[in-house]
């Protein structure tokens, strides 16, 4: 399992942008496609909103990748 940490610079980041900025996918569009396919979970629950606001303390999962969002 790959564990990544992302340092939040504001109040939140949109889910598709988080996937792009952490290198999980190549573009925001690719991130949106992964979310649309039901492959992305936030705090253990499948997230269907491509631009869901991800805040500090949340964990995003995609396959064997876990991204922890830090303040």
C-alpha positions as CSV (number, residue, x, y, z in Angstrom):
1,X,0.0,0.0,0.0
2,X,1.3,3.4,-1.0
3,X,0.8,6.1,1.6
4,X,1.0,9.8,0.6
5,X,0.6,13.0,2.5
6,X,-0.7,16.2,1.1
7,X,-0.1,19.6,2.7
8,X,-3.2,21.7,2.4
9,X,-2.6,25.4,1.6
10,X,-6.1,26.7,2.1
11,X,-9.4,25.6,3.7
12,X,-10.0,22.7,1.2
13,X,-9.0,21.2,-2.1
14,X,-11.3,19.7,-4.7
15,X,-11.0,16.0,-4.9
16,X,-10.1,15.8,-8.6
17,X,-7.3,18.4,-8.1
18,X,-6.0,16.5,-5.1
19,X,-5.6,13.3,-7.2
20,X,-3.8,15.4,-9.9
21,X,-1.5,17.2,-7.5
22,X,-0.4,14.0,-5.6
23,X,0.4,12.4,-8.9
24,X,-2.2,9.7,-8.6
25,X,-3.5,10.7,-12.1
26,X,-2.1,12.8,-14.9
27,X,-4.8,15.4,-15.1
28,X,-7.9,16.8,-13.4
29,X,-10.0,15.2,-16.1
30,X,-8.5,11.8,-15.4
31,X,-9.2,12.4,-11.7
32,X,-12.8,13.2,-12.5
33,X,-13.1,10.0,-14.6
34,X,-11.8,7.9,-11.6
35,X,-14.4,9.5,-9.3
36,X,-17.1,9.0,-11.8
37,X,-16.2,5.3,-12.0
38,X,-16.7,4.9,-8.3
39,X,-13.0,4.1,-7.6
40,X,-12.3,6.9,-5.1
41,X,-13.2,6.8,-1.4
42,X,-13.1,9.6,1.2
43,X,-12.9,8.4,4.8
44,X,-13.9,4.9,3.8
45,X,-17.0,5.9,1.8
46,X,-17.2,6.0,-2.0
47,X,-17.3,9.6,-3.2
48,X,-19.2,10.4,-6.3
49,X,-18.8,14.2,-6.3
50,X,-15.8,15.1,-8.5
51,X,-15.3,18.4,-6.9
52,X,-16.0,17.3,-3.3
53,X,-14.2,19.6,-0.8
54,X,-11.4,17.7,0.9
55,X,-10.3,19.2,4.2
56,X,-7.4,18.6,6.6
57,X,-7.7,15.3,8.5
58,X,-9.5,13.4,5.7
59,X,-8.1,10.3,4.0
60,X,-8.7,9.7,0.3
61,X,-8.3,6.1,-1.1
62,X,-7.9,4.9,-4.6
63,X,-6.9,1.2,-5.0
64,X,-3.8,0.6,-2.9
65,X,-3.1,4.4,-2.5
66,X,-4.0,6.3,0.6
67,X,-3.7,10.1,0.7
68,X,-3.8,11.8,4.1
69,X,-4.6,15.5,4.0
70,X,-2.6,17.6,6.5
71,X,-3.0,21.2,7.7
